[in-house]
Amino acid sequence: MPSALQTFGLPPFTKGVKRLIIVNVAVWLVLFVARLTVPVVAQWADYYLILRPVAVVFHFELWQIITYGFLHDPHGLSHLLFNMLGIWMFGSQFEMDYGKRRFYELYFWCIGGAAVTTIAVGAFGMFAYHQMPIGLFRVMAQIWGTATLGASGGVYGLLAAFAILNGNRPIYVYAIFPVKARWVAIFWFFISFVNAFNGSNGVAEFAHLGGGLFGLIYLRYLPRYGLQTAASEGLFGLRNAYYRWKRRRAARKFEVYMRKTNRQEYFDEKGNYRGPRLDKNDDHWVN
């Protein structure tokens, strides 16, 4: 029997989505309370956990590539609520189709990809602006010293994945007008692209574009069964290659020993024992 949410065309709260939302809300509440009671804790989180390209590149604070996605605007709920709504709307379907592990993998891949895009754009802007001080490069260079926070990069990655996998599914705009998912995604990415080069709205639009790009890469160009499976297969492949090398090495040593004792035993190219060589004129040859 469908739930009440599904009756109104809304996705269910899958386990992975629910946990991710709970963690994000809990972090926001803890920092909100900390700002009222222990401001030093909130200041420490703002300084060390929010994404700052300068800190990542020059101070190797690499954890910021992930931690910034759990922090949201402390001065209002809209930033947090819209991101959690996006995770729920677009993440639940992906988790139902591919499982909790793949959902987490896609989400954090896009969070990290959005951070890497932000850092790369800021670094390029700094370099290009010194060479050619025009407005476009100035906007990009500003990112280098700007703090970025929020789960929007992951949300835009989930949106891109939803549009690729469910492009014809209708999304009800204002709960009235049905619009295909692919057109909703194209609209939001177009808005982010335009605003990214405007630089006046204070939103990390390049992070949105980076998250969407990495969502596309995840679905189109990475191994079909996910990064974890591909990595484990690669490790097992390296382990097996090492053991094959050891067998071949041992086989060569054994063949040297056999030749010294006038024996005819041999091994194949993989190091597997094949027994004595048999000549066609040998009495034991069977045709």
Backbone as numpy.savetxt, mean C-alpha at the origin, in Angstrom:
# Nx Ny Nz CAx CAy CAz Cx Cy Cz
-30.64 -13.23 5.66 -31.49 -12.04 5.66 -30.60 -10.79 5.66
-30.81 -9.84 4.75 -29.96 -8.66 4.70 -30.15 -7.79 5.93
-29.09 -7.10 6.28 -29.17 -6.21 7.44 -29.91 -4.93 7.07
-30.16 -4.12 8.10 -30.87 -2.87 7.86 -30.05 -1.93 6.98
-28.72 -1.96 7.15 -27.87 -1.11 6.32 -27.95 -1.51 4.86
-27.90 -2.84 4.59 -27.95 -3.31 3.22 -29.30 -3.02 2.59
-30.36 -2.98 3.41 -31.69 -2.68 2.88 -31.72 -1.31 2.24
-30.97 -0.36 2.80 -30.91 0.99 2.25 -29.74 1.17 1.28
-29.15 0.07 0.82 -28.07 0.14 -0.15 -26.72 0.49 0.43
-26.57 0.38 1.75 -25.31 0.69 2.39 -24.55 -0.60 2.68
-23.21 -0.57 2.61 -22.45 -1.80 2.86 -22.43 -2.16 4.33
-22.19 -3.42 4.65 -22.09 -3.81 6.07 -20.76 -3.36 6.65
-20.68 -3.35 7.96 -19.42 -3.06 8.63 -18.62 -4.36 8.74
-17.73 -4.58 7.79 -16.90 -5.77 7.85 -15.88 -5.63 8.98
-15.28 -6.76 9.36 -14.42 -6.77 10.54 -13.21 -5.87 10.39
-12.53 -5.95 9.25 -11.35 -5.13 9.05 -11.67 -3.65 9.02
-12.75 -3.28 8.33 -13.17 -1.88 8.27 -13.54 -1.39 9.66
-14.27 -2.19 10.40 -14.68 -1.79 11.75 -13.48 -1.52 12.65
-12.48 -2.40 12.60 -11.29 -2.22 13.44 -10.51 -0.97 13.04
-10.41 -0.74 11.75 -9.68 0.43 11.28 -10.37 1.72 11.72
-11.68 1.75 11.63 -12.42 2.93 12.06 -12.29 3.14 13.56
-12.37 2.07 14.33 -12.25 2.16 15.78 -10.88 2.74 16.17
-9.83 2.26 15.53 -8.48 2.75 15.85 -8.36 4.24 15.52
-8.84 4.64 14.36 -8.75 6.06 13.97 -9.53 6.95 14.92
-10.75 6.54 15.27 -11.56 7.33 16.19 -10.92 7.38 17.57
-10.37 6.24 18.02 -9.73 6.19 19.33 -8.52 7.13 19.39
-7.71 7.14 18.33 -6.55 8.04 18.30 -7.01 9.49 18.35
-8.05 9.82 17.60 -8.53 11.20 17.61 -9.02 11.60 18.99
-9.77 10.70 19.65 -10.29 11.01 20.98 -9.16 11.16 22.00
-8.17 10.28 21.94 -7.05 10.36 22.88 -6.32 11.68 22.73
-6.05 12.08 21.49 -5.33 13.34 21.28 -6.20 14.55 21.60
-7.51 14.41 21.39 -8.42 15.51 21.75 -8.40 15.74 23.26
-8.47 14.65 24.01 -8.41 14.76 25.47 -7.04 15.24 25.91
-5.99 14.76 25.24 -4.64 15.16 25.62 -4.43 16.66 25.42
-5.02 17.22 24.41 -4.87 18.66 24.18 -5.51 19.49 25.29
-6.50 18.91 25.94 -7.17 19.61 27.03 -6.50 19.37 28.37
-5.84 18.23 28.52 -5.30 17.86 29.84 -3.78 17.81 29.87
-3.19 17.15 28.89 -1.72 17.00 28.85 -1.24 17.47 27.48
-1.17 18.77 27.24 -0.84 19.28 25.90 0.48 18.78 25.35
1.43 18.45 26.25 2.74 18.02 25.76 2.64 16.72 24.97
1.70 15.85 25.35 1.52 14.59 24.61 1.02 14.87 23.19
0.04 15.77 23.09 -0.47 16.11 21.77 0.59 16.81 20.93
1.41 17.66 21.56 2.47 18.33 20.82 3.51 17.33 20.32
3.82 16.33 21.16 4.76 15.29 20.74 4.21 14.51 19.54
2.91 14.16 19.58 2.29 13.44 18.46 2.29 14.27 17.19
1.99 15.57 17.34 1.98 16.44 16.16 3.36 16.56 15.55
4.38 16.55 16.37 5.74 16.76 15.86 6.34 15.48 15.27
6.07 14.33 15.89 6.75 13.10 15.49 5.90 12.16 14.63
4.58 12.28 14.67 3.74 11.31 13.98 3.12 11.84 12.69
2.95 13.15 12.57 2.43 13.73 11.33 3.52 13.71 10.27
3.13 13.53 9.02 4.09 13.44 7.92 4.71 14.80 7.64
6.04 14.87 7.75 6.81 16.05 7.40 7.94 15.58 6.47
7.87 15.91 5.19 8.89 15.42 4.25 10.31 15.68 4.69
10.57 16.86 5.27 11.93 17.17 5.72 12.40 16.19 6.78
11.52 15.86 7.74 11.88 14.94 8.81 12.11 13.54 8.28
11.31 13.11 7.30 11.46 11.76 6.74 12.77 11.64 5.98
13.10 12.64 5.17 14.27 12.56 4.31 15.56 12.82 5.07
15.59 13.84 5.91 16.84 14.25 6.54 17.03 13.67 7.94
15.95 13.32 8.61 16.06 12.76 9.96 15.62 11.29 10.03
15.30 10.71 8.87 14.95 9.29 8.75 13.82 8.87 9.69
12.85 9.76 9.87 11.68 9.42 10.68 10.65 8.70 9.78
11.04 7.50 9.36 10.28 6.78 8.32 8.91 6.34 8.80
8.72 6.21 10.12 7.42 5.77 10.62 6.31 6.75 10.26
6.67 7.99 9.97 5.65 8.98 9.62 4.92 8.61 8.33
5.52 7.78 7.49 4.89 7.38 6.24 3.60 6.62 6.50
3.48 6.01 7.68 2.25 5.28 8.05 1.48 6.01 9.14
2.19 6.53 10.16 1.49 7.07 11.32 0.64 8.29 11.00
1.01 9.06 9.98 0.23 10.26 9.67 -1.20 9.91 9.29
-1.42 8.69 8.79 -2.75 8.28 8.36 -3.72 8.05 9.51
-3.22 8.00 10.75 -4.09 7.79 11.90 -4.41 9.10 12.63
-3.84 10.20 12.18 -4.10 11.49 12.83 -4.99 12.34 11.93
-5.94 13.06 12.56 -6.87 13.90 11.81 -6.96 15.28 12.46
-7.59 16.17 11.74 -7.72 17.55 12.18 -8.31 17.61 13.59
-7.57 18.17 14.54 -8.07 18.21 15.92 -9.11 19.28 16.17
-9.34 20.16 15.22 -10.23 21.30 15.45 -11.65 21.06 14.95
-11.93 19.86 14.47 -13.28 19.56 14.02 -13.43 18.10 13.68
-14.67 17.68 13.54 -14.94 16.27 13.28 -15.09 15.95 11.79
-15.24 16.95 10.95 -15.57 16.68 9.55 -14.47 15.89 8.85
-13.21 16.23 9.11 -12.10 15.53 8.48 -12.13 14.05 8.83
-12.29 13.76 10.10 -12.34 12.37 10.55 -13.58 11.65 10.01
-14.74 12.28 10.11 -15.98 11.61 9.72 -16.02 11.28 8.23
-15.58 12.20 7.38 -15.61 11.93 5.94 -14.62 10.83 5.56
-13.46 10.81 6.21 -12.51 9.73 5.92 -13.04 8.38 6.39
-13.66 8.35 7.56 -14.19 7.08 8.05 -15.37 6.62 7.18
-16.15 7.56 6.71 -17.25 7.22 5.80 -16.69 6.61 4.51
-15.60 7.19 3.99 -14.99 6.65 2.78 -14.43 5.26 2.98
-13.78 5.03 4.12 -13.26 3.70 4.41 -14.39 2.68 4.45
-15.49 3.06 5.08 -16.64 2.17 5.19 -17.28 1.92 3.82
-17.55 2.97 3.07 -18.27 2.84 1.81 -17.49 2.04 0.78
-16.18 2.30 0.66 -15.40 1.67 -0.40 -14.55 0.50 0.09
-14.24 0.48 1.38 -13.41 -0.60 1.89 -14.17 -1.87 2.18
-15.44 -1.75 2.58 -16.21 -2.94 2.95 -16.39 -3.88 1.76
-16.67 -3.32 0.59 -16.86 -4.16 -0.58 -15.57 -4.89 -0.95
-14.46 -4.18 -0.88 -13.18 -4.83 -1.20 -12.87 -5.94 -0.19
-13.14 -5.69 1.08 -12.88 -6.72 2.09 -13.78 -7.93 1.90
-15.04 -7.71 1.53 -15.93 -8.83 1.29 -15.48 -9.66 0.09
-14.90 -9.00 -0.90 -14.47 -9.71 -2.11 -13.12 -10.40 -1.95
-12.20 -9.76 -1.20 -10.82 -10.26 -1.17 -10.32 -10.63 0.22
-11.08 -10.34 1.25 -10.67 -10.73 2.58 -10.00 -9.61 3.35
-9.92 -9.81 4.66 -9.40 -8.78 5.56 -7.91 -8.50 5.31
-7.12 -9.54 5.08 -5.68 -9.34 4.89 -5.41 -8.48 3.66
-6.08 -8.78 2.55 -5.86 -8.01 1.33 -6.38 -6.57 1.50
-7.46 -6.40 2.26 -7.97 -5.05 2.51 -6.94 -4.21 3.25
-6.39 -4.76 4.34 -5.35 -4.03 5.08 -4.15 -3.74 4.17
-3.79 -4.71 3.37 -2.63 -4.56 2.49 -2.84 -3.42 1.50
-4.01 -3.39 0.87 -4.31 -2.31 -0.07 -4.34 -0.97 0.64
-5.01 -0.90 1.78 -5.16 0.37 2.49 -3.80 0.95 2.88
-2.96 0.15 3.52 -1.67 0.68 3.98 -0.70 0.89 2.82
-0.85 0.12 1.77 -0.08 0.37 0.55 -0.41 1.76 0.01
-1.68 2.12 0.00 -2.10 3.43 -0.51 -1.72 4.55 0.45
-1.81 4.30 1.76 -1.36 5.29 2.75 0.12 5.59 2.54
0.92 4.55 2.42 2.35 4.74 2.18 2.62 5.38 0.83
1.86 4.97 -0.19 2.04 5.55 -1.51 1.71 7.03 -1.55
0.65 7.42 -0.83 0.30 8.83 -0.75 1.41 9.63 -0.08
2.02 9.06 0.96 3.12 9.75 1.65 4.34 9.88 0.74
4.68 8.80 0.03 5.83 8.83 -0.88 5.59 9.86 -1.99
4.37 9.92 -2.51 4.04 10.90 -3.54 4.20 12.32 -3.02
3.72 12.55 -1.80 3.85 13.88 -1.19 5.31 14.28 -1.05
6.13 13.37 -0.56 7.56 13.65 -0.38 8.22 13.91 -1.73
7.91 13.06 -2.72 8.54 13.21 -4.03 8.14 14.52 -4.70
6.86 14.89 -4.60 6.41 16.15 -5.21 7.07 17.34 -4.51
7.16 17.29 -3.18 7.80 18.38 -2.45 9.27 18.51 -2.81
9.98 17.38 -2.90 11.40 17.42 -3.25 11.60 17.95 -4.66
10.77 17.48 -5.59 10.88 17.97 -6.97 10.57 19.47 -7.04
9.55 19.89 -6.30 9.19 21.30 -6.31 10.31 22.17 -5.78
10.98 21.72 -4.71 12.09 22.49 -4.16 13.21 22.64 -5.19
13.54 21.55 -5.83 14.62 21.59 -6.83 14.23 22.46 -8.02
13.00 22.23 -8.55 12.57 22.94 -9.75 12.39 24.43 -9.48
11.91 24.78 -8.29 11.66 26.20 -7.99 12.96 26.99 -7.93
14.04 26.34 -7.46 15.33 27.02 -7.43 15.87 27.22 -8.84
15.52 26.31 -9.73 15.99 26.44 -11.11 15.11 27.37 -11.93
13.80 27.34 -11.65 12.85 28.13 -12.43 11.73 28.59 -11.50
11.83 29.74 -10.90 10.86 30.19 -9.88 9.53 30.62 -10.48
8.71 29.64 -10.83 7.38 29.94 -11.33 6.34 29.43 -10.33
5.10 29.86 -10.49 4.06 29.58 -9.51 3.79 28.10 -9.30
3.79 27.32 -10.38 3.51 25.89 -10.26 4.53 25.21 -9.34
5.80 25.49 -9.56 6.84 24.88 -8.73 6.81 25.42 -7.31
6.39 26.66 -7.14 6.28 27.21 -5.79 5.24 26.46 -4.98
4.09 26.14 -5.62 3.05 25.36 -4.94 3.58 23.99 -4.54
4.32 23.36 -5.44 4.87 22.04 -5.13 5.94 22.13 -4.05
6.74 23.18 -4.08 7.81 23.33 -3.08 7.25 23.55 -1.69
6.09 24.16 -1.58 5.49 24.40 -0.26 5.23 23.10 0.49
5.00 22.02 -0.25 4.71 20.73 0.39 5.90 20.25 1.20
7.11 20.64 0.78 8.33 20.15 1.43 8.36 20.49 2.92
7.86 21.63 3.28 7.88 22.02 4.69 6.53 22.00 5.35
5.54 21.38 4.70 4.17 21.36 5.22 3.86 20.01 5.87
3.12 20.05 6.97 2.70 18.81 7.64 1.45 18.26 6.97
1.43 16.94 6.80 0.29 16.26 6.18 -0.24 15.22 7.15
-1.55 15.17 7.29 -2.16 14.18 8.18 -3.51 13.75 7.62
-3.95 12.56 8.06 -5.26 12.07 7.65 -5.19 10.82 6.80
-6.31 10.12 6.74 -6.41 8.85 6.02 -6.88 9.03 4.59
-6.89 10.25 4.07 -7.45 10.50 2.74 -6.73 9.75 1.64
-5.41 9.60 1.77 -4.67 8.85 0.76 -5.16 7.42 0.65
-5.40 6.78 1.81 -5.95 5.43 1.79 -7.37 5.39 1.25
-8.17 6.40 1.59 -9.55 6.46 1.10 -9.59 6.59 -0.42
-8.73 7.45 -0.97 -8.70 7.62 -2.42 -8.18 6.36 -3.11
-7.29 5.64 -2.45 -6.86 4.35 -2.99 -8.00 3.35 -3.02
-8.80 3.31 -1.95 -9.97 2.44 -1.92 -11.00 2.86 -2.96
-11.15 4.19 -3.16 -12.07 4.69 -4.18 -11.63 4.24 -5.57
-10.33 4.34 -5.85 -9.82 3.90 -7.15 -10.06 2.41 -7.35
-9.80 1.62 -6.30 -10.03 0.18 -6.40 -11.50 -0.14 -6.62
-12.37 0.58 -5.92 -13.81 0.35 -6.06 -14.26 0.69 -7.48
-13.73 1.79 -8.04 -14.12 2.18 -9.39 -13.62 1.19 -10.43
-12.45 0.61 -10.20 -11.91 -0.37 -11.15 -12.69 -1.68 -11.09
-13.00 -2.12 -9.88 -13.65 -3.43 -9.72 -15.16 -3.36 -9.83
-15.75 -2.21 -9.53 -17.21 -2.08 -9.53 -17.62 -0.80 -10.25
-17.03 -0.58 -11.43 -17.23 0.68 -12.12 -18.67 0.99 -12.50
-19.46 -0.04 -12.74 -20.84 0.18 -13.17 -21.84 0.22 -12.02
-21.35 0.01 -10.81 -22.26 0.02 -9.66 -22.72 1.45 -9.37
-24.00 1.67 -9.16 -24.47 3.05 -8.91 -24.15 3.50 -7.49
-23.76 4.75 -7.38 -23.59 5.43 -6.10 -24.62 6.55 -6.06
-25.41 6.58 -5.00 -26.49 7.55 -4.92 -25.98 8.85 -4.32
-25.83 9.85 -5.19 -25.38 11.18 -4.76 -26.54 11.88 -4.06
-26.28 12.37 -2.85 -27.31 12.98 -2.01 -28.47 12.01 -1.78
-28.17 10.71 -1.84 -29.15 9.65 -1.59 -30.31 9.68 -2.57
-30.13 10.36 -3.71 -31.23 10.49 -4.68 -30.79 10.10 -6.08
-29.66 10.68 -6.56 -29.27 10.53 -7.96 -28.26 9.39 -8.11
-28.61 8.35 -8.86 -27.64 7.26 -9.07 -26.61 7.64 -10.13
-25.33 7.50 -9.78 -24.22 7.78 -10.69 -23.27 6.59 -10.63
-22.79 6.15 -11.78 -21.87 5.03 -11.81 -20.59 5.35 -11.03
-20.07 4.33 -10.37 -18.91 4.53 -9.49 -17.72 5.11 -10.23
-17.50 4.69 -11.47 -16.33 5.18 -12.20 -16.40 6.68 -12.44
-17.62 7.21 -12.66 -17.76 8.64 -12.89 -17.61 9.43 -11.59
-18.04 8.84 -10.49 -17.82 9.49 -9.20 -16.33 9.59 -8.92
-15.59 8.49 -9.18 -14.15 8.49 -8.95 -13.45 9.49 -9.87
-13.82 9.51 -11.14 -13.21 10.45 -12.09 -13.45 11.89 -11.64
-14.64 12.17 -11.18 -14.97 13.53 -10.72 -14.08 13.94 -9.55
-13.97 13.08 -8.54 -13.19 13.44 -7.36 -11.70 13.55 -7.66
-11.19 12.68 -8.54 -9.78 12.78 -8.90 -9.52 14.02 -9.75
-10.48 14.40 -10.57 -10.33 15.63 -11.35 -10.30 16.85 -10.43
-11.19 16.87 -9.44 -11.21 17.97 -8.48 -9.88 18.05 -7.73
-9.36 16.90 -7.32 -8.07 16.89 -6.61 -6.94 17.36 -7.51
-6.98 16.96 -8.78 -5.94 17.37 -9.71 -5.93 18.88 -9.91
-7.12 19.45 -10.07 -7.22 20.91 -10.25 -6.76 21.63 -9.00
-7.23 21.19 -7.84 -6.88 21.86 -6.59 -5.41 21.69 -6.22
-4.81 20.57 -6.69 -3.41 20.32 -6.34 -2.50 21.42 -6.84
-2.81 21.97 -8.00 -1.96 23.01 -8.58 -2.46 24.41 -8.25
-3.52 24.46 -7.43 -4.01 25.75 -6.96 -3.31 26.13 -5.66
-3.28 25.15 -4.74 -2.53 25.33 -3.50 -3.14 26.29 -2.51
-4.42 26.64 -2.66 -5.01 27.64 -1.79 -6.01 27.07 -0.79
-6.34 25.76 -0.91 -7.38 25.23 -0.04 -6.83 24.54 1.19
-5.51 24.42 1.31 -4.91 23.82 2.50 -5.11 22.33 2.60
-5.53 21.66 1.52 -5.75 20.22 1.52 -4.61 19.55 0.76
-4.15 18.40 1.28 -3.04 17.69 0.65 -3.55 16.92 -0.57
-3.81 17.65 -1.65 -4.39 17.03 -2.83 -3.43 16.06 -3.50
-2.13 16.34 -3.43 -1.17 15.42 -4.03 -1.18 14.07 -3.31
-1.49 14.09 -2.02 -1.63 12.82 -1.29 -2.85 12.06 -1.79
-3.93 12.77 -2.11 -5.11 12.11 -2.67 -4.77 11.46 -4.00
-4.09 12.21 -4.86 -3.72 11.67 -6.17 -2.75 10.50 -6.03
-1.82 10.62 -5.10 -0.87 9.52 -4.87 -1.56 8.27 -4.37
-2.52 8.43 -3.44 -3.25 7.27 -2.96 -4.02 6.58 -4.07
-4.68 7.38 -4.93 -5.40 6.79 -6.05 -4.48 6.10 -7.02
-3.32 6.71 -7.30 -2.35 6.10 -8.21 -1.85 4.77 -7.68
-1.55 4.70 -6.40 -1.04 3.46 -5.82 -2.15 2.41 -5.73
-3.41 2.84 -5.57 -4.51 1.88 -5.65 -4.60 1.26 -7.03
-4.42 2.08 -8.07 -4.41 1.58 -9.44 -3.24 0.61 -9.66
-2.07 0.98 -9.17 -0.89 0.11 -9.32 -1.11 -1.22 -8.63
-1.72 -1.18 -7.44 -1.93 -2.41 -6.68 -2.79 -3.40 -7.47
-3.84 -2.90 -8.10 -4.77 -3.79 -8.79 -4.29 -4.20 -10.18
-3.57 -3.31 -10.86 -3.22 -3.55 -12.26 -1.84 -4.16 -12.46
-0.89 -3.83 -11.59 0.50 -4.17 -11.90 1.21 -5.02 -10.85
0.61 -5.22 -9.69 1.25 -6.03 -8.67 0.73 -7.47 -8.75
1.41 -8.43 -8.10 0.98 -9.82 -8.17 -0.48 -10.00 -7.79
-1.12 -10.94 -8.46 -2.57 -11.12 -8.33 -3.00 -11.45 -6.91
-2.18 -12.20 -6.18 -2.58 -12.65 -4.85 -2.05 -11.76 -3.74
-1.56 -10.58 -4.08 -1.18 -9.63 -3.05 0.31 -9.62 -2.75
0.72 -8.58 -2.04 2.13 -8.38 -1.75 2.67 -9.41 -0.77
1.88 -9.76 0.24 2.36 -10.70 1.24 2.62 -12.06 0.63
1.68 -12.53 -0.19 1.87 -13.83 -0.85 3.06 -13.80 -1.78
3.20 -12.71 -2.55 4.32 -12.60 -3.47 5.65 -12.58 -2.71
5.68 -11.86 -1.58 6.91 -11.80 -0.79 7.26 -13.16 -0.21
6.24 -13.87 0.31 6.51 -15.19 0.89 6.97 -16.17 -0.19
6.36 -16.10 -1.39 6.80 -16.96 -2.48 8.23 -16.62 -2.89
8.55 -15.33 -2.89 9.91 -14.94 -3.22 10.92 -15.45 -2.21
10.57 -15.38 -0.91 11.47 -15.89 0.13 11.65 -17.39 0.02
10.53 -18.11 -0.23 10.65 -19.55 -0.40 11.48 -19.89 -1.64
11.31 -19.07 -2.69 12.12 -19.29 -3.89 13.60 -19.11 -3.62
13.96 -18.06 -2.85 15.36 -17.86 -2.50 15.88 -19.00 -1.65
15.05 -19.45 -0.70 15.48 -20.57 0.14 15.71 -21.83 -0.68
14.79 -22.12 -1.59 14.93 -23.31 -2.42 16.14 -23.20 -3.34
16.39 -21.98 -3.88 17.56 -21.79 -4.73 18.84 -22.03 -3.94
18.86 -21.60 -2.68 20.03 -21.84 -1.82 20.27 -23.32 -1.60
19.20 -24.06 -1.31 19.35 -25.50 -1.08 19.75 -26.23 -2.36
19.25 -25.77 -3.52 19.68 -26.39 -4.79 21.16 -26.15 -5.02
21.63 -24.92 -4.69 23.06 -24.63 -4.82 23.89 -25.52 -3.90
23.42 -25.74 -2.69 24.15 -26.60 -1.77 24.22 -28.04 -2.28
23.09 -28.52 -2.87 23.10 -29.88 -3.41 24.07 -30.01 -4.57
24.08 -29.01 -5.47 25.00 -29.07 -6.61 26.46 -29.03 -6.14
26.72 -28.21 -5.13 28.08 -28.10 -4.61 28.52 -29.42 -3.98
27.61 -30.02 -3.20 27.94 -31.32 -2.59 28.11 -32.39 -3.66
27.28 -32.32 -4.72 27.39 -33.32 -5.79 28.73 -33.23 -6.51
29.20 -31.99 -6.77 30.50 -31.85 -7.43 31.63 -32.42 -6.59
31.55 -32.17 -5.28 32.58 -32.73 -4.40 32.53 -34.25 -4.40
31.31 -34.79 -4.40 31.18 -36.25 -4.38 31.67 -36.87 -5.68
31.42 -36.20 -6.82 31.90 -36.72 -8.10 33.41 -36.74 -8.17
34.03 -35.67 -7.60 35.50 -35.66 -7.55 36.00 -36.86 -6.76
35.34 -37.13 -5.64 35.72 -38.28 -4.83 35.52 -39.59 -5.58
34.40 -39.70 -6.32 34.13 -40.93 -7.07 35.15 -41.15 -8.18
35.56 -40.07 -8.86 36.56 -40.22 -9.92 37.90 -40.68 -9.36
38.22 -40.19 -8.16 39.48 -40.61 -7.54 39.47 -42.10 -7.20
38.29 -42.65 -6.97 38.17 -44.07 -6.62 37.69 -44.90 -7.81
37.76 -44.30 -9.04 37.37 -45.00 -10.27 35.93 -45.49 -10.24
35.05 -44.72 -9.63 33.62 -45.04 -9.63 32.92 -44.25 -10.72
31.74 -44.72 -11.15 31.02 -44.12 -12.26 29.75 -43.38 -11.84
29.50 -43.25 -10.53 28.31 -42.56 -10.07 28.33 -41.09 -10.51
27.16 -40.53 -10.72 27.11 -39.12 -11.11 25.81 -38.49 -10.63
25.74 -37.17 -10.76 24.57 -36.38 -10.37 24.15 -35.54 -11.57
22.84 -35.21 -11.61 22.38 -34.34 -12.69 22.66 -32.88 -12.35
22.22 -31.96 -13.23 22.54 -30.55 -13.06 21.90 -29.94 -11.82
20.89 -30.61 -11.25 20.23 -30.11 -10.04 20.81 -30.70 -8.77
21.82 -31.55 -8.92 22.42 -32.15 -7.74 21.73 -33.42 -7.28
20.83 -33.98 -8.08 20.14 -35.22 -7.73 20.97 -36.42 -8.18
21.06 -37.44 -7.33 21.87 -38.63 -7.62 21.19 -39.48 -8.69
21.95 -39.86 -9.72 21.40 -40.65 -10.82 22.05 -42.03 -10.97
22.94 -42.38 -10.10 23.53 -43.72 -10.17 24.65 -43.81 -11.19
25.18 -45.02 -11.43 26.32 -45.18 -12.34 25.93 -44.92 -13.79
26.87 -44.33 -14.57 26.65 -44.13 -15.98 26.62 -45.49 -16.68
25.68 -45.66 -17.58 25.57 -46.91 -18.33 25.87 -46.64 -19.79
26.78 -47.42 -20.34 27.12 -47.28 -21.75 26.16 -48.13 -22.57
25.96 -47.79 -23.82 25.04 -48.52 -24.67 25.53 -49.96 -24.88
26.86 -50.15 -24.85 27.42 -51.49 -25.06 27.50 -52.30 -23.79
27.08 -51.71 -22.69 27.11 -52.42 -21.40 26.11 -53.56 -21.41
26.42 -54.63 -20.71 25.53 -55.79 -20.65 24.19 -55.47 -20.04
24.12 -54.39 -19.25 22.90 -54.07 -18.56 22.01 -53.09 -19.34
22.44 -52.73 -20.55 21.63 -51.78 -21.35 20.35 -52.45 -21.79
19.24 -51.77 -21.60 17.94 -52.30 -22.03 17.39 -51.37 -23.10
17.04 -51.90 -24.24 16.53 -51.09 -25.34 15.00 -51.10 -25.31
